[in-house]
Amino acid sequence: MADVELLPKLAYPAYEKRLRRQLRGRPRPRHVAIMCDGNRRWAKEAGFTDVAHGHRVGAKKIGEVVGWCAEAGVGLVTVYLLSTENLKRSQHELQLLLDIICDVADELAAPERDCRVRLVGHLDLLPADTTDRLTQAAVATAGHGGITVNVAVGYGGRQEIVDAVKDLLGDLQQQGATPEQMVQAIDADAIAGHLYTSGQPDPDLVIRTSGEQRLSGFLLWQAAYSEIWFTDTYWPAFRRIDFLRALRSYASRSRRFGK
């Protein structure tokens, strides 16, 4: 098959129909986690002097892709928007990113979308006004019945595990457990129950855009047995056919847990 990147735009609808046919009756992921990478590189290569334009275009793409997930029967999406490392960026760029992320949360919280927004990350690391705005968006969607969207902001996989262990030990301490009992109580299930994603299924499929082939601290615990799909496409340029190709790749794999 010819490289899809070389297909003329007029061929995209036909290719999309072909992908849909190939997916009929095939396994679908319940939880898709997405690393929305490549916004700045897309802007630079597109000739924009203001790389923030890449973040703005990438932000608009999130709602679109969440819609594709809902149409495909995916019940849970986690989007990685801001890592703990990103918090070290310049104050100007960081504030721009936080404002855009808040706009994304507000868009997802719109009643017509019917999404349930859940915040995933170390929110104490964020400015108070950002945390308040994100929290308001999440609270506003509590009664929605559609797809759940985890907004990962101020997120780091190692920090999540540290926070989970601290929360677990705090609970045990409140219960009056002895040090020996605490040691006995710490196991994989106990830690998983204190992760930011507690109560949710682990991601079946992790998608990373921009050509990078690493997890970069994203859902380190939860993605232990996830299928991972990489694409060279930058996030702002991510298309429905890219998403369908990811689903096709997932459907073709024989999942092996622990092997």
Secondary structure, 3 states (H helix, E strand, C coil): CCCHHHCCHHHHHHHHHHHHHHHCCCCCCCEEEEECCCHHHHHHHCCCCCCHHHHHHHHHHHHHHHHHHHHCCCCEEEEEEEECHHHHCCHHHHHHHHHHHHHHHHHHCCCCCCCEEEEECCHHHCCHHHHHHHHHHHHHCCCCCCCEEEEEEEECHHHHHHHHHHHHHHHHHHCCCCHHHHHHHCCHHHHHCCCCCCCCCCCCEEEECCCCCCCCCCCCCHHHHCEEEECCCCHHHCCHHHHHHHHHHHHHCCCCCCC
